[in-house]
Amino acid sequence: MKAFTKTTLALLTAAVMTTSAFAETGSEKVQSARGSVEALGVTLENMGANVDTSVNLNGAYTFEQKAAVYSAKHDELQKQFNELRAQTAE
């Protein structure tokens, strides 16, 4: 019985540690995506552009959904950056 209890506790501990690791990875992914949007926004502002870096996370419940929203915003800002850079190159 003691071996069964030890095995159960070991499995439970491993499951909790694995879940925590995934949560941190997802959180870090969202933070990285948000930082990327903010950095690109600052770059655009320094180039003289009017920039809206706000993101609507309503309905985004998982880390992946939130990261996808930030990624879409980054793509939008990247397009604005490319257009502005092409104008200044002419």
MDTraj code that builds the backbone (N, CA, C; nanometers):
import mdtraj as md
import numpy as np

residues = "MET LYS ALA PHE THR LYS THR THR LEU ALA LEU LEU THR ALA ALA VAL MET THR THR SER ALA PHE ALA GLU THR GLY SER GLU LYS VAL GLN SER ALA ARG GLY SER VAL GLU ALA LEU GLY VAL THR LEU GLU ASN MET GLY ALA ASN VAL ASP THR SER VAL ASN LEU ASN GLY ALA TYR THR PHE GLU GLN LYS ALA ALA VAL TYR SER ALA LYS HIS ASP GLU LEU GLN LYS GLN PHE ASN GLU LEU ARG ALA GLN THR ALA GLU".split()
xyz = np.array([
    [0.0824, -0.1194, 0.0000],
    [0.0000, 0.0000, 0.0000],
    [0.0872, 0.1264, 0.0000],
    [0.1988, 0.1214, 0.0734],
    [0.2877, 0.2373, 0.0773],
    [0.3453, 0.2653, -0.0607],
    [0.3803, 0.1632, -0.1351],
    [0.4355, 0.1803, -0.2700],
    [0.3309, 0.2438, -0.3607],
    [0.2062, 0.2009, -0.3469],
    [0.0981, 0.2572, -0.4278],
    [0.0801, 0.4057, -0.3969],
    [0.0834, 0.4430, -0.2705],
    [0.0680, 0.5828, -0.2303],
    [0.1846, 0.6667, -0.2814],
    [0.3063, 0.6145, -0.2702],
    [0.4234, 0.6873, -0.3192],
    [0.4155, 0.7067, -0.4708],
    [0.3740, 0.6046, -0.5419],
    [0.3630, 0.6137, -0.6875],
    [0.2570, 0.7150, -0.7269],
    [0.1442, 0.7121, -0.6575],
    [0.0355, 0.8064, -0.6859],
    [0.0802, 0.9491, -0.6605],
    [0.1484, 0.9728, -0.5491],
    [0.1982, 1.1068, -0.5188],
    [0.3019, 1.1521, -0.6208],
    [0.3869, 1.0619, -0.6644],
    [0.4878, 1.0969, -0.7643],
    [0.4212, 1.1345, -0.8958],
    [0.3216, 1.0582, -0.9385],
    [0.2496, 1.0895, -1.0623],
    [0.1747, 1.2216, -1.0512],
    [0.1125, 1.2463, -0.9386],
    [0.0400, 1.3713, -0.9168],
    [0.1360, 1.4898, -0.9203],
    [0.2497, 1.4759, -0.8566],
    [0.3494, 1.5827, -0.8565],
    [0.4007, 1.6099, -0.9976],
    [0.4270, 1.5053, -1.0728],
    [0.4735, 1.5219, -1.2110],
    [0.3679, 1.5912, -1.2959],
    [0.2412, 1.5555, -1.2763],
    [0.1333, 1.6183, -1.3531],
    [0.1221, 1.7665, -1.3217],
    [0.1341, 1.8023, -1.1963],
    [0.1262, 1.9432, -1.1566],
    [0.2446, 2.0204, -1.2136],
    [0.3629, 1.9636, -1.2077],
    [0.4808, 2.0320, -1.2601],
    [0.4702, 2.0493, -1.4114],
    [0.4192, 1.9501, -1.4815],
    [0.4037, 1.9596, -1.6263],
    [0.3028, 2.0667, -1.6623],
    [0.1914, 2.0708, -1.5919],
    [0.0887, 2.1716, -1.6169],
    [0.1441, 2.3112, -1.5924],
    [0.2203, 2.3283, -1.4873],
    [0.2805, 2.4589, -1.4586],
    [0.3766, 2.5002, -1.5688],
    [0.4523, 2.4075, -1.6197],
    [0.5476, 2.4394, -1.7257],
    [0.4754, 2.4858, -1.8509],
    [0.3648, 2.4209, -1.8859],
    [0.2897, 2.4628, -2.0039],
    [0.2294, 2.6006, -1.9835],
    [0.1791, 2.6290, -1.8656],
    [0.1180, 2.7597, -1.8387],
    [0.2224, 2.8707, -1.8519],
    [0.3405, 2.8474, -1.8012],
    [0.4454, 2.9486, -1.8116],
    [0.4859, 2.9695, -1.9570],
    [0.4935, 2.8639, -2.0322],
    [0.5310, 2.8747, -2.1725],
    [0.4270, 2.9561, -2.2487],
    [0.2993, 2.9312, -2.2244],
    [0.1928, 3.0064, -2.2889],
    [0.1949, 3.1521, -2.2489],
    [0.2156, 3.1765, -2.1219],
    [0.2230, 3.3133, -2.0710],
    [0.3401, 3.3880, -2.1333],
    [0.4525, 3.3212, -2.1420],
    [0.5697, 3.3840, -2.2016],
    [0.5471, 3.4138, -2.3498],
    [0.4750, 3.3249, -2.4165],
    [0.4453, 3.3458, -2.5581],
    [0.3597, 3.4702, -2.5772],
    [0.2608, 3.4889, -2.4904],
    [0.1746, 3.6072, -2.4978],
    [0.2551, 3.7329, -2.4667],
    [0.3392, 3.7276, -2.3637],
    [0.4214, 3.8430, -2.3289],
    [0.5161, 3.8800, -2.4421],
    [0.5723, 3.7819, -2.5071],
    [0.6627, 3.8076, -2.6184],
    [0.5876, 3.8725, -2.7347],
    [0.4699, 3.8208, -2.7649],
    [0.3900, 3.8770, -2.8748],
    [0.3478, 4.0197, -2.8431],
    [0.3090, 4.0451, -2.7186],
    [0.2697, 4.1803, -2.6777],
    [0.3897, 4.2750, -2.6872],
    [0.5050, 4.2292, -2.6428],
    [0.6256, 4.3115, -2.6509],
    [0.6628, 4.3440, -2.7939],
    [0.6425, 4.2494, -2.8824],
    [0.6718, 4.2708, -3.0235],
    [0.5816, 4.3789, -3.0822],
    [0.4537, 4.3754, -3.0461],
    [0.3593, 4.4773, -3.0928],
    [0.3979, 4.6146, -3.0386],
    [0.4316, 4.6202, -2.9105],
    [0.4683, 4.7481, -2.8503],
    [0.5955, 4.8046, -2.9123],
    [0.6939, 4.7193, -2.9366],
    [0.8197, 4.7656, -2.9954],
    [0.7987, 4.8183, -3.1371],
    [0.7200, 4.7482, -3.2153],
    [0.6922, 4.7929, -3.3516],
    [0.6115, 4.9221, -3.3496],
    [0.5216, 4.9353, -3.2522],
    [0.4446, 5.0588, -3.2373],
    [0.5340, 5.1779, -3.2073],
    [0.6305, 5.1590, -3.1192],
    [0.7248, 5.2658, -3.0855],
    [0.8085, 5.3030, -3.2079],
    [0.8517, 5.2041, -3.2827],
    [0.9291, 5.2304, -3.4040],
    [0.8484, 5.3138, -3.5025],
    [0.7218, 5.2766, -3.5209],
    [0.6355, 5.3519, -3.6122],
    [0.6133, 5.4950, -3.5637],
    [0.5943, 5.5116, -3.4344],
    [0.5768, 5.6465, -3.3789],
    [0.7017, 5.7300, -3.4025],
    [0.8183, 5.6702, -3.3862],
    [0.9436, 5.7408, -3.4107],
    [0.9604, 5.7784, -3.5574],
    [0.8933, 5.7057, -3.6441],
    [0.8973, 5.7366, -3.7876],
    [0.7916, 5.8400, -3.8247],
    [0.7122, 5.8832, -3.7257],
    [0.6115, 5.9858, -3.7490],
    [0.4726, 5.9346, -3.7811],
    [0.4493, 5.8074, -3.7656],
    [0.3181, 5.7505, -3.7979],
    [0.2248, 5.7576, -3.6775],
    [0.0963, 5.7673, -3.7058],
    [-0.0053, 5.7541, -3.6013],
    [-0.0309, 5.6048, -3.5844],
    [-0.0150, 5.5563, -3.4627],
    [-0.0202, 5.4126, -3.4389],
    [-0.1212, 5.3795, -3.3300],
    [-0.1964, 5.2727, -3.3529],
    [-0.2872, 5.2190, -3.2517],
    [-0.2411, 5.0780, -3.2197],
    [-0.1800, 5.0607, -3.1036],
    [-0.1302, 4.9287, -3.0642],
    [-0.2280, 4.8548, -2.9736],
    [-0.3476, 4.9087, -2.9570],
    [-0.4439, 4.8424, -2.8689],
    [-0.4942, 4.7133, -2.9325],
    [-0.5219, 4.6167, -2.8473],
    [-0.5691, 4.4864, -2.8918],
    [-0.6915, 4.4491, -2.8094],
    [-0.7910, 4.3918, -2.8738],
    [-0.9122, 4.3484, -2.8058],
    [-0.9008, 4.1995, -2.7775],
    [-0.8847, 4.1654, -2.6514],
    [-0.8704, 4.0255, -2.6127],
    [-1.0024, 3.9632, -2.5685],
    [-1.1137, 4.0326, -2.5887],
    [-1.2434, 3.9736, -2.5555],
    [-1.2654, 3.8494, -2.6401],
    [-1.2975, 3.7414, -2.5758],
    [-1.3189, 3.6157, -2.6451],
    [-1.1934, 3.5321, -2.6596],
    [-1.0788, 3.5876, -2.6301],
    [-0.9540, 3.5110, -2.6345],
    [-0.9278, 3.4580, -2.4939],
    [-0.9539, 3.3305, -2.4737],
    [-0.9462, 3.2737, -2.3398],
    [-0.8176, 3.1963, -2.3146],
    [-0.7607, 3.1383, -2.4180],
    [-0.6391, 3.0594, -2.3997],
    [-0.5173, 3.1440, -2.4379],
    [-0.4012, 3.0973, -2.3960],
    [-0.2778, 3.1672, -2.4303],
    [-0.2581, 3.1702, -2.5815],
    [-0.2918, 3.0600, -2.6474],
    [-0.2757, 3.0531, -2.7921],
    [-0.3654, 3.1547, -2.8624],
    [-0.4887, 3.1693, -2.8153],
    [-0.5810, 3.2659, -2.8747],
    [-0.5298, 3.4083, -2.8540],
    [-0.4810, 3.4369, -2.7352],
    [-0.4287, 3.5702, -2.7066],
    [-0.3049, 3.5998, -2.7918],
    [-0.2168, 3.5025, -2.8029],
    [-0.0971, 3.5208, -2.8853],
    [-0.1356, 3.5424, -3.0312],
    [-0.2390, 3.4741, -3.0778],
    [-0.2851, 3.4906, -3.2164],
    [-0.3388, 3.6313, -3.2401],
    [-0.4080, 3.6881, -3.1423],
    [-0.4599, 3.8247, -3.1550],
    [-0.3433, 3.9229, -3.1654],
    [-0.2435, 3.9048, -3.0800],
    [-0.1256, 3.9923, -3.0861],
    [-0.0493, 3.9729, -3.2168],
    [-0.0433, 3.8506, -3.2654],
    [0.0249, 3.8236, -3.3915],
    [-0.0450, 3.8937, -3.5083],
    [-0.1781, 3.8921, -3.5068],
    [-0.2539, 3.9614, -3.6126],
    [-0.2290, 4.1116, -3.6064],
    [-0.2214, 4.1672, -3.4852],
    [-0.1929, 4.3097, -3.4698],
    [-0.0519, 4.3403, -3.5185],
    [0.0417, 4.2519, -3.4885],
    [0.1790, 4.2711, -3.5350],
    [0.1840, 4.2714, -3.6873],
    [0.1114, 4.1808, -3.7501],
    [0.1072, 4.1757, -3.8965],
    [0.0523, 4.3064, -3.9541],
    [-0.0510, 4.3593, -3.8889],
    [-0.1103, 4.4870, -3.9319],
    [-0.0082, 4.6008, -3.9210],
    [0.0626, 4.6055, -3.8096],
    [0.1628, 4.7097, -3.7894],
    [0.2824, 4.6909, -3.8832],
    [0.3182, 4.5655, -3.9091],
    [0.4292, 4.5388, -4.0007],
    [0.3948, 4.5880, -4.1409],
    [0.2714, 4.5704, -4.1814],
    [0.2276, 4.6195, -4.3122],
    [0.2379, 4.7722, -4.3169],
    [0.1957, 4.8369, -4.2078],
    [0.2045, 4.9829, -4.1990],
    [0.3517, 5.0265, -4.2050],
    [0.4377, 4.9544, -4.1357],
    [0.5809, 4.9845, -4.1363],
    [0.6383, 4.9724, -4.2770],
    [0.6044, 4.8624, -4.3457],
    [0.6555, 4.8405, -4.4818],
    [0.6102, 4.9507, -4.5774],
    [0.4850, 4.9928, -4.5652],
    [0.4336, 5.0975, -4.6502],
    [0.5033, 5.2311, -4.6226],
    [0.5209, 5.2623, -4.4965],
    [0.5867, 5.3862, -4.4578],
    [0.7331, 5.3869, -4.5035],
    [0.7981, 5.2741, -4.4891],
    [0.9379, 5.2647, -4.5308],
    [0.9510, 5.2781, -4.6825],
    [0.8558, 5.2218, -4.7563],
    [0.8582, 5.2329, -4.9021],
    [0.8366, 5.3780, -4.9457],
    [0.7520, 5.4510, -4.8734],
    [0.7272, 5.5917, -4.9050],
    [0.8509, 5.6759, -4.8795],
    [0.9201, 5.6488, -4.7733],
    [1.0377, 5.7297, -4.7413],
    [1.1554, 5.6955, -4.8314],
    [1.1542, 5.5770, -4.8922],
    [1.2630, 5.5361, -4.9804],
    [1.2511, 5.6023, -5.1184],
    [1.1316, 5.6484, -5.1517],
    [1.1104, 5.7081, -5.2853],
    [1.1715, 5.8441, -5.2970],
])
top = md.Topology()
chain = top.add_chain()
for i, resn in enumerate(residues, 1):
    res = top.add_residue(resn, chain, resSeq=i)
    for name in ("N", "CA", "C"):
        top.add_atom(name, md.element.get_by_symbol(name[0]), res)
traj = md.Trajectory(xyz[None], top)
